[in-house]
């Protein structure tokens, strides 16, 4: 019996020692003059190797926070281990939409994520500090945010993904406090048009970013995603686009994130020297 207990204790200790590490990192944002929490998931190989690791930034949706992704998809720890990458889940405010608000200077999440967070992660962790080693993705509001930030900062990210993303804000003038970030649509239509991802394809040359996005056919954002896909086709912008059965819920996103992770792993493997990605 003692031997069994000792073996179980050793097994539990070993599993903890070699499992993915989850930390909460507080970063002071000078842009917003406040501290912002972020989840950092490090693969089990992180402490074993001196090489830099690629990083996936994963954005939550409206009403969520930095804990939401890991709470709803605890398998992220396994995904980080299996694919040898860091996963960063920042807090984007409950309804920030991840841009620098033109009407409320207390919301500057574009500056935070694209500049302050990336710089601090590269300073504190053993990363690959260039766009070949960085990807960004998100769901719903975070899907909009991932494309928005990647389109505007192609020097920062090499790949981006959107799951059920709110890629066109204009059809929803009274939802999710968007009007508090952009002003009322009737008064500030340019703010809405210019900050909707579907209208930002002019920023893309078709070479600087690897793109993937998907949406369930019963999702209220489905029409906007399909229009974005068609506009990309007409402009010869390479991308992966997926339509599948599903709604705007975690049943869909738990499945979608697995496809997007594989897309990003393929991107890292193609962009980075194989010796850096050796298991």
N, C-alpha and C positions, 0 to 999 in steps of 0.2 A: 504493500500500500504506500509506504514512504517513497519507494522508487517511482511509483506511478505519479504521486504528487510532485516529486522533483522533476520528473520528465515533463509534466504539464506546465510547471512553472517555467522551466527552460524554454518550452515551446512558446509560451506566451511572451516571454522576454525576447526571444528571437524574432517573433512576428512583429513586436513593437519596434525592435531595433532596425529591422529591415523594411518596415512599411513606409509609405509616403508620409512626409512630415507636413503638418498643417499649422501655419502660424497666422496670427492676426498682426498686421503691420500698420501702425499709425503714422501717417505722413502729414506734415503741416503744409497746407496749401497757402502760398503767399498770394495767389490770385484771389482766393476767397477768404483769407485770414481765418482759417479754422483747420482743425485736425480731422482727417478723413481716414476711416478704417478700411483695410483691404485684406482679403484672404490670400495667402500665398501657399500653394501646394507644391512641395518639392518632391521629386521622385526619390525612391530609396537609394538610387545610384549616386545621388547628389554628393553625399559625404565621401563616397568611395573614389570618385574621379576628380581630377583637377581640371578637366576640360570645361568649356563653356556649354551651357544648355540653351536650346531655343525656348522661346517664351510665347505662350498663348494668353492674351488678355480676353477675358470672358465677361461680357456686360449683362447685367440683369435688366428686367423689364420694369415698366411703370408700377409703382407700389411695392417693388422689391427693395432689397438692400444687398450689401456685400456678402451676406450669409446665404442668400436664397439659392444660388446655384448648387452649392455643396449640400445644403439641407435637402434639396429636392432630387439631386443626382449624386449621392455619396460615392458612386462608382468613379467619379472624377479622380479620386485618389488612385484607383487601379489604372485609369487611363494615363495618368502622369507617370506611374511606374512603368507601364508597358511600353510607352512611347518615348520615355526619357526626355521629358520636357517639364518646364515650370508652367503652372497655370495660375494666373493672377485674376482675382475677382474683386474689382474695386467697387466702392460705394459710389453710385452715380446720383444720389438724391432720389427721392421717391418719384419725382416727375420732372427731371431736368432735361431730358431728351439729348443730353451729352453735347450741347453746343454752348457757346458763350452768349448768354441772352442779350439781345440788343436793347431790352427794356428794363432789365433787372440785373444790375452788376453783381449781385450776390450769387448769381448762378453763372459760373465760368468753368464748366466741366470739360469743355474742349481744351482749355489751357491746362487744366489739372491732369487729365488723362494723357494727352499728347506730349506734354512737356514735363511737368513736375513728377508725375508717377513713373513714367518711363525712365527718366534720369535717375530717380532714386532706386528703382529696381536694379538698374545696371550698376549703380554704385555699391549696393548692398549685397547683391547676389552674383554668382558666377554665371553670367549670361553670355550670349553672343551679341554684342552691342551694335548691331546694325540691322537693316531691314531684312536681310536674308535669314535672320534668326528670330523674327518677330511676326506674329499674326494676331488679328483681333476679330472677335466674333461676338454675337449676342442674340437675344431673342426679343421680339416685339419692339419696345422702345430701344432696347439694346441692339437689336438688328439694325434699326435706323442709325443708332450711334456708331456702330462698327463701320458701316459703309460711309457715313458722314465723315468720321475722323480719318479713315483710310483714304478717302477721295481727296481730302484737303491736306493730308500729311503723307504723301507717298514716299517721302524721304525717311519716314519712321517705320511704316509697316510694308511688308512685302506681299502679304496675303490678307484677305478679309472675308468674313462670312456673315450672312444674315439669316436668321430663322424666324419666319413669320414676322418679318420686319415691317414697321410702319414707315414704308419708304416714300409715301406721299402723305403729307400732313394736311393738305388743303381740304380734303373731303370731311375733315373732322374738326370743324372750328370750335365746337363746344365740348370737346372731350379731353380728358386726362390733363387738364390745366395747361394745355399748349398755349392758350391765349395769354396766360400769365407769364410765359417765357418769350412770346413773340409779339404780344399786343393783340388786340382784337383784329380778326381777319378783315373786317370792313374798314378799319382805320389803317392797318399796316399790311396790305396784301403782299407787298414786296418782301417783307420779312418771311412770310409763309412760303412764297414761291422760291425764294433764294435759298432757304434752309431745308427744302424737301429734296431728299436724295434723288428722286426721279428726275429732277431738273438740274442735276449736277454732273451729268455725264460729259459735259464739255471739258471737265477737268481731267478726263482720262485719255491716255494715248493708246490704250490697248496693250501696253507692254510693261508698265511699271507695277501693276498689281495683278495678283492671281485672285479671282473672285468666285465665290460659291454662294448661292442663296436658294432657299426653298420655302414652300408655304403649303399648308393644307388646303384642299379645294373647298372646304366649308368654313374657312377662316374669313373674318371680315376684312382682312388685309389682302386677300387673295387677288382681287382685281388689280390692285396697285402693283403687286409683285409681278403679275403677268404683263402688265404694261411696261414695267421696268425691263423685263426680259426682252420684250419685243423692241423696245428702243435700243437696247444693247445690240440686238441682232442687226437692226437697221444701220447702226454705226460701226459694225464689225468689231465690237469689243468682245474679246474672248471671255467666256465665263461658263461655269457649271450652274445649271438651273434645274430644280427638281420640283415637280408637282406630285403630291401623293395624298391619299385619303387622310383626313385629319381636320381638327379644329384648333382653336387658339387655347391650348392647354398643355399640361405637363406630360400627358400621354404622348403627345406629338413631339415635344421638345426632347424628352429622354431618348427618343429614337433618332431625332434629327442630329443631335450633337455627336452621335457616333459616326455618322457619315461625314460630318464636317471635320471632325478630328482626323479621320483618315486622309481627307483632302489636305489638311495642313501638314500632317506627317510626310505625305508625298512631296509637298512643297519643300519642307526642310531637307529631306533626303536628296532632292534634286539640286538644291541651291548650295548646300553645305558639303565640304569635303567629307568623303565617306569615313575617313579615319576619325573625324570628330563625332560621327554618329555610330561608331562601332559599339556593339553591346558587350 
